[in-house]
Amino acid sequence: MMSVTPTRGCLLDLPWEDILVPHILCHLPLQQLLSLQRVSKSFQSLIQLYLANMRCFDSSQIGPAIPRAAFVNLLKDNEVLQQLALQNCSDWLTDQELLPVIGQNHHLHQIQLKGCAQLSRHALVAISLSCPNLRQLSLAHCEWVDSLSLRSLADHCKALEAVDLTACRQLKDEAICYLVQKCGRLKSLSLAVNANVGDVAVEETAKCCPELEHLDLTGCLRVKNDSIRVLAEYCPKLRSLKVKHCHNVAESSLSILRSRGVELDVEPPLQRALVLLQDVVGFAPFINLQI
């Protein structure tokens, strides 16, 4: 009788595009994938194929100190990105690195640029022209965002559902109004830490975005009670509202939202008083309230 000796297979013998890329490599951290390139020329080719077909890129998987040349090389052949997260890459990310990636990826629906301080308004214009299906965009702490670039975004990305404009201090009521008038599908909007945003922007947001679920107005000192009442009237789906440090917003307007179960980051007056009393006397008092 003849003995059959099983042959030992190799990982690279599996179909690359059908098996390795979509079912195996996608479960490995990006840092490990990049290390695999050093194993052999075949592994290098495999990883390059993976990078060219990657749907999601998150710089935090590599670390904030990724070299500019490495970033450009990683995404130079990719035209199918759907999610791009580059938060807090201010040490190295400029328009020169970002614009080619944006220009060749027209399927992006989620972009995270929080804290990318070295970009310019040209980056937002490029995003608006190249990403018509964009749904989520974070520009928090990007003070280069101005009214003209935001208008371009509003004109071309009308499917937007979530926009974070925290600390985009160049923006005033007029720019926010234009955005919400064009992007009526917004469900989440942050205008926090912007002293230029007031009642006009909040009221227009309420009237133009009936699907709004989350609104962050933290530190918007010009927001007053009237706009909060309009918000309560026009946004039946509102689930959370942040108004901490909005000193002109009182319980008289918040109580309407509170009664509907909207999550607020400001405690009701009685609860605040009890907490203060507990801090003073050292225990929580028992109070019998009769209505």
Beta strands, then each sheet from edge to edge (+ up, - down):
strand 1: 56-58
strand 2: 83-85
strand 3: 110-112
strand 4: 136-138
strand 5: 162-164
strand 6: 188-190
strand 7: 214-216
strand 8: 240-242
strand 9: 263-264
sheet 1: 1+ 2+ 3+ 4+ 5+ 6+ 7+ 8+ 9+
end
